[in-house]
């Protein structure tokens, strides 16, 4: 099941247009973000908003994300655990449902998070982007709307993906430049 059907290219719904931009979309103007949230809720999306300006350190950020996203009690409060729990959310093993049109995480005051904890900010957004890409493979739409008060905020690419070897060949010794290379 695709996240959108083929008619979406013709109808160009609001959510489709957002998804074309990528799984993480930046907003500066509050009115535009408010309207986007409103349209997505009306379209049947589950939506959670967090305020990154309240996150003084990674511990607080993890606590608030875990609470907002209903992570399990055993959540490890680190970026690997965050990625794991977002994976659960992406595969409907979290607070969202297959009956919803999709899931949206709204992160307010992203510029504060980038300024205070740049590594964490990129870790959060990259993990979300990675899990959103995987979710799309099973028809689950996931978006992150990131609001910033800095109209000039520039983020490095998120979830940079390298070409990966297939599972059958990933660990073959002959692939590592030695004799007996498979052709």
ZADO-306331 format. One record per residue (C-alpha): x, y, z; residue number from 0. Coordinates in steps of 0.1 Angstrom, whole numbers. Example, Ala and Ser with C-alpha at 12.3 -4.5 7.8 and 13.67 -1.06 7.14 Angstrom:
2
     X     Y     Z   i
   123   -45    78   0
   137   -11    71   1
//
This chain:
183
     X     Y     Z   i
     0     0     0   0
    14    34   -10   1
    12    64    13   2
    -7    82   -15   3
   -25    68   -45   4
   -16    78   -80   5
   -43   104   -82   6
   -24   125   -56   7
    -2   138   -84   8
   -32   153  -101   9
   -52   165   -71  10
   -22   178   -52  11
   -38   178   -17  12
   -22   198    10  13
    -7   168    27  14
     7   155    -5  15
    24   189   -12  16
    40   188    22  17
    52   153    18  18
    68   162   -16  19
    90   186     3  20
   102   158    25  21
    94   143    59  22
   106   174    78  23
    92   208    67  24
   102   241    82  25
    78   269    90  26
    86   304   101  27
    53   322   100  28
    30   311   129  29
    -2   316   108  30
    11   293    81  31
    20   266   107  32
   -14   271   124  33
   -32   266    91  34
   -11   236    82  35
   -19   219   115  36
   -56   227   111  37
   -57   213    76  38
   -39   181    86  39
   -62   175   116  40
   -92   181    94  41
   -78   155    70  42
   -76   130    98  43
   -40   131   109  44
   -29   124   144  45
    -9   154   155  46
    13   160   185  47
    30   193   193  48
    62   198   214  49
    79   230   224  50
   117   227   221  51
   122   261   238  52
   115   243   271  53
   143   218   266  54
   173   229   286  55
   192   197   281  56
   188   163   265  57
   173   147   295  58
   144   171   295  59
   140   167   258  60
   138   130   260  61
   114   132   289  62
    90   155   271  63
    92   135   238  64
    86   103   257  65
    56   117   274  66
    41   134   243  67
    47   104   221  68
    37    78   247  69
    69    59   246  70
    71    28   269  71
    84    31   304  72
   116    13   295  73
   125    41   270  74
   163    45   271  75
   164    83   268  76
   191    84   241  77
   191    89   204  78
   193    52   196  79
   163    46   219  80
   145    75   203  81
   150    60   168  82
   137    27   181  83
   106    42   195  84
   100    63   164  85
   103    30   145  86
    75    16   166  87
    54    47   159  88
    62    43   121  89
    49     7   122  90
    18    16   142  91
    31     1   174  92
    27    35   192  93
     2    61   198  94
   -10    64   162  95
   -35    42   144  96
   -38    28   108  97
   -73    45   108  98
   -56    79   109  99
   -46    96    77 100
   -10    98    91 101
    10   111   120 102
    25   146   124 103
    50   158   150 104
    51   195   153 105
    83   209   169 106
    80   245   179 107
   111   268   184 108
   135   245   165 109
   161   273   164 110
   163   272   202 111
   169   234   200 112
   196   238   173 113
   213   266   193 114
   213   247   226 115
   217   211   214 116
   226   209   178 117
   236   172   178 118
   204   163   195 119
   183   184   171 120
   199   167   141 121
   195   133   158 122
   158   139   164 123
   151   152   129 124
   172   126   111 125
   156    97   131 126
   122   111   123 127
   130   115    86 128
   145    79    85 129
   114    64   101 130
    90    84    80 131
   107    70    49 132
   102    35    62 133
    67    42    72 134
    58    53    37 135
    67    18    25 136
    38     4    45 137
    14    33    36 138
    19    53    68 139
    23    90    63 140
    46   107    88 141
    55   144    87 142
    74   167   110 143
    65   203   109 144
    94   223   125 145
    86   259   135 146
   115   283   138 147
   115   320   148 148
   147   323   127 149
   136   329    90 150
   172   323    79 151
   177   289    97 152
   195   265    75 153
   198   228    83 154
   223   204    69 155
   207   175    51 156
   188   151    73 157
   190   113    72 158
   217   112    45 159
   213    78    29 160
   242    59    14 161
   238    32   -12 162
   236     0     8 163
   247   -35    -1 164
   219   -61    -2 165
   217   -85    28 166
   232  -114     8 167
   263   -96    -2 168
   269   -71    27 169
   295   -92    44 170
   311  -112    16 171
   349  -112    19 172
   353  -112   -19 173
   336   -78   -20 174
   364   -62     0 175
   388   -60   -28 176
   405   -93   -23 177
   410  -123   -47 178
   380  -143   -57 179
   358  -114   -65 180
   322  -124   -74 181
   310  -111  -108 182
//
